[in-house]
Amino acid sequence: MSDGSNTGQPAVTPTPSTAPPPNTPAGALIVTYRSLRLGIVLAVGMIFLAVIWEAARAGYLRGSISSYFYSPVRSVFVGSLMIIGFSLIVIHTRHRWEETCLTIGGTLAIIVALVPTTVPRCEAGEVSDGTVICRATDSDPALPDWVRDGVANNLFALVVISLIAIVLTARYAPKRPDDPRPERLKYLLIGYAAALVIGAILYGTWEWFAEHTHMIAAILTFVFVGTTAAFNGSSLHRPLNPETYRKIYRAVAWGMLGVGIVGVIAIVADVPDALFWLETVELAIFAGYWIAQTRQNWNRESL
């Protein structure tokens, strides 16, 4: 989790002809920054490819992308979301509120990876002796013991490491003398730590919360990413962004909101595979947003 603030000064924008070569310290930093941004897009691509392969092999779609955790896609699904989450956390921006949204969104993406959705109750297409296989029953609950044990282990590691990262951020994050509210970072870090601890406690003590943690985290991930898109599309907060890119970012924010509303209506109306397509389109919009940001900032030192 890195510190960011809006300096009010134009970003340094080296052109391809003036960018330092990659075998210099400055050039290596630029290459690392570009690779980090590209890695997020490639991780999304891995999820899509793994799901497409498994859907083609099985001959049917599961109820959601998240339910592919209970399939051969599991390693790619978890690993890719971990990559995306950590990358969103460590990428530095020039405005603290955008930085905060990316950090929270990245943390939630990691939770989506570590806390799986409930086992689908009946997975159409999985048939044994003419009977559709039902995974979740009274004897095989929506969150089996092996899932609960794994989540407890993973959340423990996540919370402890996150608290260590918060302490390191508070200790070593650069302080800006021109920041009008230097204490704001302290409050954000305290709130971040409290939310993690409270969330872990609720998961272990509240059954409803445990069964819906994945869904809550997934929804909030898109909310915070969509907020950063709206932030970048604002002429007030991002006056230096070219108007073309601001239009793209506004379209991303409205697209995420619109698809979410339509998706919820479709789910309530019991449209087949509605949740799967909702997650797919939202993930595709996120990938498009990140590609646009990567293209805009390819030769820039900051977002």
N, C-alpha and C positions, 0 to 999 in steps of 0.2 A: 504494500500500500504506500504510494508515494505522495508527497506533498505537491500541491499545485496552486497557483494563484494567477489572477489576471493582471498582468503588469501594465496593460494599456498601451504597450509599445508594439509596433509591427513585428511579426515574426521574421527571423532571418530566413531568407529563401534562396539558397544557392542554386544556381542553374546547373544543368549537366556539364557545361564547359568549365565551371568553376568548382564543382564538387571535388573534394579531396580524394585521391586514389585510395583504394581499399587497403593498401599495405601501410597506411599511416594511421595513427590513433583515431583521428577525426573520421577518416574514411571507414575504419572498422566499425565505429559507432553507428554510422549511417547504414552500413550493410546489415548490422545486427538489428537495427530498428526496422528496416524494410523486411527482413526475414521474419521477425516477430509478427508483423502485421500480416504477411502472407501466410504464416503458419496457421492463423485463425481461420482463414478462408479454406485452406487445405484440410484442416480438421473437420470443418463442416462437410466438405466433399467426401471425406472418409465415411462419415455417418451415412450419407446418402447412398454411396456405392455399396456399403455393407448391407443396408436395408434392401436395396434393389436386388442384390444377389440372393439374399435369403428369401425374399418374396417370390422371386422367380423359381427358386428351388422348391419352396413349399407349395407354390401354386395358389396362394391366397395372401391377403393383407391381414395383419393383426389389427387390433382395434386402435392402436396408437404407435407412434415411433417409440415412445417410452417403454411399451410392452415388449419391445425387441430385446430388452434386458434379459428376458427369459428365453433366449434363443442363442444361436451361435454368434449373433451380432454383439453380445454383451461386452467383450473386451474392447472392441472399437468404440462402442457407444460410451462406455465409462472413460476410456482413455482420451477420446477426442474432447469430451466435455471438460475433463480435467485440464487439457491443453488450453482450451478456449477460456476457461475460468481463470487460470493463473495468468494467462496473457492479458486479459482485460484488467486484472489487478495491477500488474507491473507496468503497463503502458502509462507513460506520464503525459499529462496535458497541462495547459497553461492556465486553466481555470479550475478552482477548487471544487465547485459544485459539479462540473462535468467529471472531474476526477473521482469525486465521491460516488456518483452514479455508476461509473464503470467499475469501481472497486466493489460496490454492493452487488451489481449485476454479475461480476465475476465470481464472487463468493457464492451467490445463489446458483450459478451454473455448476459449481463444484458440488453443492448440496444435491442438485438434480442428478448428478452422476453417482454420488455415494448413497443416496436414499432412493431406492427404486420405487416405481409405482406398484400398486397392489397387483397380485397375480390376476390375469383376466379370468373371469368366472367361467365362461365358456368360449373357447376359441374355435370359431367356425372353420371347418376344413380339417381339423385334427379328429379323425374318426377311427374308432377301434370297434370291430365287430358290428358296424352299422350304427354305433352310438357316438355322438359328439363328446369329446373328452372335456370334462369340466375340471379346471385346475383348483379353483377355490371352493372348498366345501367345509362343513363343520369340522371334519377331521383334518383338513388341509386348508388352513385359514388364508385370508387375503394377504397376510404378511407372514410367511412361514418362519419357523424358529431360525433356520440357517440365514435368512435375510436379516432378521432382527439382530442376531449375533454379529453379523458382518457390519451392519449399520452402527451398532454401538461401538465397535472397535474403530471404525472409520471416523465417526463423529468425535470421539475422544481425541484422536490424532489431529483432526482438523481444528478443533477448538483450542487445543494446547498450542499448536504451531501458530494459529492466528493470533493468540494472545501474545506470544513471543514476538511476532511480526509487529503487533501494535506497539509494544514496548520499544522495539528498535526504531520504529517510525517516529515515535514521540521523542526519542533520544537523538536520532541522527538526521531527521528530515531537515533540509535547509530552511532557515528562518529568514523571511524577507523583511527588511526594516521598513519598507513602504506598504506593508500589509496593514489595512485599516483595522483589522480585527485579528491579531495574531493568536488570540486565545480560541478562535473558532476551530482550529485543528484539534485542540485538546478535547473540546466537546464532541466533535465528530468521532474521535477515537474512543472516547468513553461510551458513546452510544453504540458504536460498532461492536465493542467488546460485550456490552450488556446484552445486545440482541443475540449474539452468538450463544452466550451462556444460557439465556432464557429459552432460546429455541431448543437447545440440547436437552434442557430439563423438561420442557413440554413434550418433546418426542418420547422421553422415557417414562412419563407419568400420565399422559393423556392419549387414550387409544384413538380417538377421532383425529387428533392432530398427527399422530404417527402414520395413520393410513392416508392422510391428505398432505403430508409434508412435501412430497414430490410435486404434486399438482400446484400447491401454493408457491413453491420455489420457482417452478417453471413459469408460471404466470408473471410473477414479480421480476424474473429475469428479463422477459420481453418488455415489461413496463419500464424498467430502468434503462434498457438499451434504447427503447423508443423515446425516452426522455432526452437522452443524449442526442438523438437524431433531431428532435425538435429544437434543442438547444443550438445545434449547429446550423439549423435552418433559420434561426432568428437573426434579423438584421441588427437587433439591439445587442445581443450577446456575442454574435460573431460578425461584426461589420466588415472584417477583412476577408471573409469568405466570398469568393466570386458568386454572383447571383445565380449562375447555372447550378452550382453545387448546393446553394441554399434551397433552390427549388427541389433538387433531388432529395435532400434531407427532410424537407417538409413533406414530400410525397411518401418517404419511408415512414415517418411518424404517423401520418394519417392512414397509410396502408396498414400498418400494424394494428392500429385502433380499429379500422373498418373490418379487417379480416377477423379480428378477435370477436367483434360483435356478431358478424355473420356466422362465425364458427359456433359461438355459444347458442345462437338460435337454431342452427342445424343440429347441434347435440341435443338440445331440449326437444326438438321435433323428431328425434331418433332417426336421423338420416344415416344410412350405413357408412361406416368408416369416417364419420364427420371429424372425430378427434384426430385421426391419423392425418387427414388432409389439412386440418387447422395447424397442427404442429409442422407439417411439411412446408406449407406456404409461409408461415411465420419464420421458420428457419431459413428459407430461401430469401426472404426479404432482408433478414439480418445479414446474410452473406452478401447480398447486393449492396447493402449499406456499407459494409466493411470494405468491399472492393472499391466503391466510390471514394471512401476516405483514404484508402491506400493510394489510389490514383492521384488524388488531390495533393497528398502529402509526400509523394515519392521523392521529391527533391527538397523537402523542407525538414528543418531540424525539430519542429514541434507541431502538435496538432493545431 
